[in-house]
Amino acid sequence: MTWIRTTYEFASLFSYRIPDFSSQYALSSILPGPSTIKLAIVSTAIEISGDINYGKEIFEIIKNVKIGIRLPNKIAQNNVLIKRLKKKKEKSGLELTFGIRGYVHYPEKFDIYLDIPEYKIEDIEEILRNIRRFGTSDSLVWCSKIERKNPPNDIIFAVESLKDKDKNIFIIPVKDINPKADFDDINIYIKRKTKKDNLVRKIYPIKLSGRLLGKNWIVYEIAS
């Protein structure tokens, strides 16, 4: 296994709904979860190759890899009131509703670390270089650098439970892919009923050095 460090930059604000939160009250995580990153890799593999079977092959490799993230020193988040159109429950057509959506801003680039099997490392590097979004269609990214490098001590990994009782730990719920899941379990283009255990619940423990609060915004200062 070899660690890859990939550096990305968001093109603008981005949004990732916290797992199990209502789509109407879509508060955002301040970083993408492991499942979001892994599914972006699988989706990009299919897009650049035009081969579903290649996507299946990459999925079997990527679903079990370790993923860590190095965050910027400061992260801004704000919640906005939006108008939405949704399908009417008992009639045809759409109706206007209102909701809350969270948006996040990174003032600088961020790094994603992945522990990849050596025999497939060049394929994964090419896929990582071509990723254009994480999660929602408006969460656009571009890759500025890829290198083989071990993660430093300040990298954030998703864990199943929190052992550190530090009061300055900020906990964010995320989802990861169940090691027992197969490609068809996450394939949105087939009529297979989704299993509830395709994704497993984890958390990101983030150490903060401070927070600035406003009426509908917050700035997180990440401890180094």
C-alpha positions, 0 to 999 in steps of 0.5 A: 500500500502507498499513500497518495496526497492529492491537493484540491481547490474548490471553485466556489462555495460548496455544500454537503448535506449532513447525513440523515438531515432533512433535505429541507433543512440541509445543514452542510458538513464542513468537509466531504465524507469518505463515501462522497470521496470514494463515489467521486472516484468511481464516477470519474473512473467511469466518465474518463473510461466510458466503461462500467466494468472499469468502474466496478473494478475501481469500486472494489479497490477504493471501498476499503481504502483509508482516507484522510483530509488536511483542512485549511486553518480557517473555514467559513460556513453560512446558512441561507434561505432558499426557494425550492420546487418539489414534486406535489405529493398527490398531484402532477406538477411542482410546488414552491417551498422554502428551505435552509441550505448550508454553504462552506468556503475554503480560503485555500487549498486542501489535501486528501490522503489515500492509502492505495494498493501499489498495483493500481496506484497509477490508475487511481492517480489519473482518476484523482487528477480528473475529479471535478466535483465532490457531492452536489453538482455545484461543489466543483473542484480542480486538482492542482497537485498529486504526489506519493507522500505519507500523511502528517499528524494533523490529518483528519480520519473518520472514526467509528467512535470518539475516544478523546474527551477534549472539549474543543473537539468538533464532531461531524457525522459522516458516512463511509462505504460498507466493506460488504457492499458491492457495485450494484448497491451504490449504482443509481442507474439500476432499479435495485432496491437500496440496502440500508447497510450499504453505508456505515455511520462514522464521525470526523473529530476536528480539533478547534482553536476557536470559533467566530459566530454571527446570526447565520454564519460561523468561522471555524479556526482549525487547531494545527 
